[in-house]
Amino acid sequence: MKKSALLATLACTVTVTLVAGAGTAAATPARPACGNHQALQAALNGLTGEHRLAGAVAEVVDPACGTWAGASGVADVRTGRPASVEDRFRIGSVTKTFTATVVLQLAAEGRLSLDSTVEDHLPGLVRSGGYDGRTIKVRQLLQQNGGLPDHADAFADADVDWLRHHRFAPRELVEAALRLPQPKPGWHYSTTNYVLAGLAVEHVTGRSIEDEVTRRVIDPLRLRDTYWPGMAEDIRGRHSHSYFTAERDGVPVRVDGTRWNTSAGGAGGALISTPSDVNRFLAALLGGRLLPAEQLAETRTTVLGDPERLGSKGRYGLGLITEPLACGGIWTGHTGSTRAGHHTVTAMAPGGRQATIAINESPATDAAANAVLAALDTALCPPRT
């Protein structure tokens, strides 16, 4: 099964022990019954070795065993600085889960209805190209089944240098999407849905989605390494470089995409964070700290996704993906990627075990993309003693 598309969606109170460098690992003290993480470390080493990705890091949080962190490869291919789980990185479509959380909080407060329409909040904005905001509900935006195309497709062939420096406004992204052909009926992954959800939040609150996510999620959870970059091209503080492959004179070359304006992602893909912060956020969300029971149940109401995007058994809720685990049960979380090269996958297993894996180079093959998801499976299934 090809899962490169899934990676492209890409879509804790225990102290973290820093791990840096290829083939190294460390952990907080844990009972012997917790086993070891040799298999996961081997998977990270495989990503940077066999699949030639620049760097890979992971943080695993187990409620019974504590926190383990591992890393392999480099954060910067020029200097050789080792990859570190403490580096900030662009989390891509994991941003969607943050945005969905705020929309659901507003629904819980009675300030917004999931069954209200795009037209109710953004009159006239979606009324061209055969698209009609009067027929698209807020719930459908979050669940990716409102029938809208993805504005990212409009820029798929754009000049990379123009794309990394262009400052996109949210309505510009929506207008670009409405010029695209209509996708086939049914579920269709689209970051435009979340740009519209962010604009709906602004309509309801009078504040931007960035401000609302910050004051409702980031600040209360003390996610000190998580922030919206705005139009800035640089990542603040300690961070991993990011890389993607491009062809020059017919030859594939590695390109540094670290300096990049991610406004094209907006409410659906612009956040910067760390594995520790992402794990803390997902734990708070799925643990009921951010949403009442009714709205949390809504996030877990899933529909079958496109097999080309989520795999044959992948399902999508309100800002959350579910996928089967090799050891039984399903993981719940999201994946994320950026054109600049950063890739993220974060998830929780049924027993509360969590993992966030980040790589700093776009996988150039399906095998490499599958290996990232296989590493997540390894991280979430109980370690062997």
Sequence and secondary structure as in RCSB ss.txt:
>XXXX:A:sequence
MKKSALLATLACTVTVTLVAGAGTAAATPARPACGNHQALQAALNGLTGEHRLAGAVAEVVDPACGTWAGASGVA
DVRTGRPASVEDRFRIGSVTKTFTATVVLQLAAEGRLSLDSTVEDHLPGLVRSGGYDGRTIKVRQLLQQNGGLPD
HADAFADADVDWLRHHRFAPRELVEAALRLPQPKPGWHYSTTNYVLAGLAVEHVTGRSIEDEVTRRVIDPLRLRD
TYWPGMAEDIRGRHSHSYFTAERDGVPVRVDGTRWNTSAGGAGGALISTPSDVNRFLAALLGGRLLPAEQLAETR
TTVLGDPERLGSKGRYGLGLITEPLACGGIWTGHTGSTRAGHHTVTAMAPGGRQATIAINESPATDAAANAVLAA
LDTALCPPRT
>XXXX:A:secstr
   HHHHTT    S     BSTTEEEE    GGG   HHHHHHHHHHHTTT  SEEEEEEEETTTEEEEEEEEEE
ETTTTEE BTTSBEE GGGHHHHHHHHHHHHHHTTS  TTSBHHHHSTTTS STT  GGG BHHHHHHT S    
GGGGGTTS HHHHHH    HHHHHHHHHTS    SS    HHHHHHHHHHHHHHHSS HHHHHIIIIITTTT TT
 B  TT  S  SSB   EEEEEETTEEEEEE  S   TTTGGGT  EE HHHHHHHHHHHHTTSSS HHHHHHHT
  EE  HHHH TT EE SS EEEE TTSSEEEEEEEE TTS EEEEEE TTS EEEEEESB  SSHHHHHHHHHH
HHHHHS    
